[in-house]
Amino acid sequence: MSVTAKQLIEMVTAFIKDRAPLLIVGMPGCGKTDITDSVTASLDHDLILEHPAVGDPTDFKGLP
C-alpha cells in the first residue's frame, strides 16, 4: 500500500492518539522518520525508533 506524506501524517496522528503500535515500511530516505518526528513533536510525545534489521532478536521476541 502506497500512501502520500499527508496520508502518513494523518495515520501517524491517529495511531498516536489511539496509543496503538505502528510499523512504517518504505525505501530509505522517503521521509518516514522526519514525518513521524514532526507529528510526535506537534503532539508533545516522545519518539522511540526501533530498527529490527540492526537490533538483537531477543529485543523483539524475547528469549526462547
N, C-alpha and C positions, 0 to 999 in steps of 0.2 A: 504494500500500500504506500503510495507516494502522497505526501502532504506538502502544502506550501508553508512558508515561515509563519504566516498569520494563523494558519490552522494549528501549527505546532504550538504557538503561543497560547492559543485558546485551550488546547488539550492539556498542556502542562499546567496552566492555571486551574483548570477543573480538577485534575488529579491531585494537585497540592491542596486545594480547598476540601477535597474529599478524603485527604490523608491516605491516598492509595499509592501503592508502589508503581513505578513507571520504568519501562525499558525502552530507550530510544536507540534505534539502529540506523546507521547510514554511513555513507562514504566519509572518509576523513576530510575535514575542512569545510563541511557543508553548514556549519553553524549550530550544531546540536548543543554544545556546551555554552556558547555565547547566549543563545536563546534561553536556555534553562537558567543560566546565571542571572540574566536580566529579569526574568519572571520571579525567581526566588527573592531577588533584591527588592523588587517592587512590592512584594507581599510580606517583606520583612521576615523571611525564613532563611535558615542555613541551607547550604547545598553540600551534599555528600556525594562524591562521584565514586563509582566502582567500575573497574575495568577487568572483567573476568579473564581476558586473554593474558594479562600480566599478573593476576592475583594468584594466591595459593588456593588450590582446590578445596582445602579444608575451610577456608573462609566462607565459601558459598554452600558447601554440602555438609560440613561437619566431619568428624572423624568416623571411619567405618565401624 
